[in-house]
Amino acid sequence: MFSKPPGLNTNPGQFHNYEKNTTSFYGISLCHFPLCANRNRNYYTQLNTGYKVAVVKLPCLYFRYHGNINRQHTHFTGTTAASITLPDAANCTGRIYAIKNASTTIPLPVLTIVTTSSQTIDAGATWVLNDSKEMITVVSDGSNWKITGSGPVKTRTNYVLVQSAADFPVPVGGIITLDAATIYEINGTIILTNKIDMNNAALKGENASYDKLVYMPASGELFTGANGGSIKLLSLAAPSTGSRLFNIDAAGTVKTLIMQNCYIAGTDNIGLIKELAEQYP
């Protein structure tokens, strides 16, 4: 007796010949885990490669469930770009596919996920996995495919989210020296007791009304040193008498200081910015 749940289709020739109980074949490794009520029962499936039919014995997992639900995993390990076609969503309501681009080839080959009968993946005709170890999980709703998960989460490099003064580099001698070519995103009001050397880094907020840098001491300045940088969408304040916002002296060297859409409020003294040698972006 063979149970043949609908499987993923790939381009002809994507598979090696393989025998029972094996899960690795050319370009793609495929492991099916149909859910059934009897954990001692084995399932079989047939994969039509376009050139021959291979019959594979598949393990059965034991779950209590209602309805036609199963989960299938696919790892792409090919060396060239490939596509993989999801089955007809109308024939496998509740079925879940987890698909991963696990190729180690450099540059990474793109894996494109396509659908059957003009069905969609979260309203899109296709989905592309073009980052190392990128994966997606989709489920059939009986008409189309819905994304239920993806990963790994993509994050920016050279980026720091600042939600307190402790998220800045450790101050030395009362000065926080930012890492060059790094973006520091200010989230909320950051109270500072140390000065900042921008060191050609970027400081930015999302809303200048709510994202603020506030320098509290009664002497000194918020921004100090001989370096420029970029400040965008922030409120800047040095409210204590005797303090100021800037004391930047580039001493005639070529430096760039860019300020965009910033508020200066509640400040006793804006301070000094001088001797930035002429240079235009």
C-alpha positions in Angstrom: 0.0 0.0 0.0 1.4 3.4 -1.0 0.3 6.7 0.3 1.3 9.5 -2.1 0.9 12.9 -0.5 1.5 15.7 -3.1 5.1 16.7 -3.1 7.3 19.5 -4.3 8.3 19.4 -7.9 11.7 20.6 -9.2 13.3 21.2 -12.6 13.9 17.9 -14.4 17.2 16.3 -13.6 17.5 17.9 -10.2 17.6 14.6 -8.4 20.2 11.9 -8.3 19.1 8.3 -8.3 18.6 7.3 -4.7 17.3 4.3 -2.7 15.0 3.6 0.2 15.6 5.6 3.4 18.0 8.1 1.7 17.2 11.7 1.9 20.0 13.4 -0.1 19.9 13.9 -3.8 21.4 16.3 -6.4 20.7 19.9 -5.6 18.0 19.3 -3.0 17.6 17.2 0.1 13.9 16.4 0.9 12.6 15.0 4.1 8.8 14.4 4.3 7.2 14.0 7.7 3.5 13.1 7.1 1.5 13.1 10.4 -0.6 10.0 11.0 -2.5 8.4 13.8 -0.3 5.3 13.9 3.3 5.9 14.8 4.4 2.4 13.8 3.2 2.8 10.3 5.6 3.7 7.4 4.6 5.9 4.5 5.9 5.9 0.9 5.9 8.7 -1.6 6.9 8.8 -5.3 8.9 11.7 -6.7 8.7 12.2 -10.5 12.0 13.7 -11.5 11.1 14.1 -15.2 13.3 11.2 -16.2 12.4 8.4 -13.8 10.3 7.8 -10.7 12.1 7.1 -7.4 10.2 5.5 -4.5 11.3 6.5 -1.0 10.4 5.0 2.3 9.5 7.8 4.7 9.2 7.8 8.5 5.9 8.6 10.1 5.5 10.9 13.1 2.8 10.5 15.8 0.6 13.4 16.5 -3.0 13.8 17.5 -4.6 16.1 15.0 -7.8 17.1 13.3 -7.9 17.4 9.5 -5.4 16.8 6.8 -2.2 18.3 8.3 1.4 17.4 7.5 4.7 19.2 7.5 7.5 18.8 4.9 11.1 20.1 5.0 13.3 20.9 2.0 17.0 21.9 2.1 18.5 23.2 -1.1 22.2 22.4 -1.4 22.7 23.0 -5.2 25.6 24.8 -6.8 23.5 26.7 -9.4 20.3 28.7 -9.4 17.2 26.5 -9.2 13.4 26.7 -8.8 11.1 24.6 -6.7 7.3 24.4 -7.3 4.8 24.2 -4.5 1.9 21.7 -5.1 -1.6 22.8 -5.8 -2.8 24.4 -2.6 -6.4 23.3 -3.3 -5.3 19.7 -2.8 -3.4 20.0 0.4 -5.2 22.3 2.8 -3.2 22.7 6.0 0.0 21.3 4.6 3.2 23.1 5.7 6.4 23.4 3.8 9.7 24.6 5.4 12.2 25.5 2.6 15.8 26.5 3.2 18.6 27.7 1.0 21.4 25.7 2.6 23.8 25.9 -0.3 27.5 26.6 0.6 28.5 27.7 -2.9 29.9 31.2 -3.3 28.4 33.2 -4.8 25.2 31.8 -3.4 22.8 30.3 -6.0 19.3 31.8 -5.8 16.5 29.4 -5.0 13.1 30.6 -6.4 9.9 29.2 -5.0 7.0 29.2 -7.5 3.4 28.1 -7.4 0.9 26.1 -9.3 -2.1 27.4 -11.3 -1.3 31.1 -10.7 -1.6 30.6 -7.0 0.2 33.1 -4.7 2.6 33.2 -1.8 1.4 36.0 0.5 -0.1 37.6 -2.6 3.1 37.3 -4.6 3.6 35.0 -7.6 7.1 33.8 -6.4 9.4 34.0 -3.4 13.2 34.2 -3.6 15.7 32.8 -1.1 18.9 34.6 -1.9 20.7 34.8 1.4 22.8 32.1 3.1 20.7 29.8 5.3 17.6 31.9 4.5 14.4 29.9 4.9 10.6 30.3 4.7 7.7 28.3 6.1 4.4 28.4 4.2 1.0 26.7 4.8 -1.8 26.0 2.3 -5.2 27.7 3.1 -6.9 25.7 0.4 -6.6 28.3 -2.3 -3.1 29.9 -1.9 0.0 29.8 0.3 0.5 31.9 3.4 3.9 32.7 5.0 4.0 31.6 8.6 7.7 32.2 9.3 11.0 33.2 7.8 14.6 33.6 8.9 17.2 34.2 9.8 16.3 37.7 10.8 18.2 40.2 8.7 20.0 42.9 10.6 22.1 45.8 9.6 25.8 45.8 10.1 27.6 48.9 11.5 24.4 49.7 13.3 23.6 50.3 17.0 20.2 50.9 18.5 20.6 53.3 21.5 17.9 53.1 24.1 20.2 54.3 27.0 23.6 55.9 27.5 25.0 52.4 28.2 24.4 51.4 24.5 27.1 53.9 23.4 30.8 52.9 23.5 32.4 53.0 27.0 33.5 56.6 27.8 37.2 57.2 28.3 38.2 60.3 30.2 34.6 61.5 30.2 34.3 61.3 26.3 32.3 58.7 24.3 34.1 58.2 21.1 31.7 56.8 18.5 32.8 54.0 16.1 33.6 55.5 12.7 31.2 54.7 9.8 28.6 53.4 12.2 24.9 54.5 12.5 23.7 55.1 16.0 19.9 55.2 16.1 18.5 57.1 19.1 15.3 55.6 20.5 13.7 57.9 23.1 15.3 60.4 25.4 19.0 59.6 26.2 20.4 61.4 29.2 24.1 62.0 29.0 26.7 63.0 31.6 29.7 62.4 29.2 30.6 64.2 26.0 30.5 62.7 22.5 33.2 62.7 19.9 31.3 61.9 16.7 34.4 60.5 15.0 32.6 60.7 11.6 29.8 58.4 12.7 26.1 59.1 12.2 23.4 59.8 14.8 19.8 59.6 13.8 16.3 59.3 15.2 12.9 58.5 13.7 11.1 61.5 15.1 12.8 64.6 16.4 10.0 65.3 18.8 10.6 62.1 20.7 14.2 61.0 20.0 16.5 63.2 22.1 20.1 63.7 23.3 20.2 65.6 26.5 23.5 66.7 28.1 23.0 67.4 31.8 26.3 68.6 33.4 26.6 72.3 34.2 29.9 72.5 32.3 31.4 71.1 29.1 29.5 70.3 25.9 27.5 67.5 24.3 29.7 67.3 21.1 33.4 67.7 21.5 36.7 67.1 19.7 38.0 67.7 16.1 35.8 65.3 14.2 32.6 65.8 12.1 29.8 63.4 11.4 26.0 63.4 10.7 23.1 64.3 12.9 19.5 63.7 11.7 16.0 63.8 13.1 17.0 64.5 16.7 16.3 67.0 19.5 19.5 68.3 21.1 19.6 69.9 24.5 22.1 71.2 27.0 19.8 72.8 29.6 22.2 73.4 32.5 23.7 76.9 32.8 27.3 76.8 31.8 27.0 73.9 29.4 26.7 74.0 25.6 25.9 71.8 22.6 29.1 72.1 20.5 32.8 72.6 21.0 34.2 71.3 17.8 37.5 72.7 16.4 38.7 70.9 13.3 41.9 73.0 13.3 41.8 73.5 9.5 41.6 69.8 8.6 39.0 68.6 6.1 36.0 67.5 8.1 32.2 67.4 7.3 29.4 68.1 9.7 25.9 67.4 8.5 22.7 68.3 10.4 19.3 67.6 9.1 15.8 68.2 10.6 17.0 68.7 14.1 15.5 70.6 17.0 17.7 72.6 19.4 15.6 73.5 22.5 16.1 74.2 26.2 19.8 75.0 25.6 21.8 77.6 27.4 24.5 77.9 24.8 24.8 76.4 21.3 28.6 76.6 21.5 31.3 76.6 18.9 32.0 74.9 15.5 35.1 76.2 13.7 37.9 75.7 11.2 36.3 72.9 9.1 38.4 73.1 5.9 36.4 73.6 2.7 35.0 70.4 1.2 31.7 69.8 -0.5 30.0 66.4 -0.6 
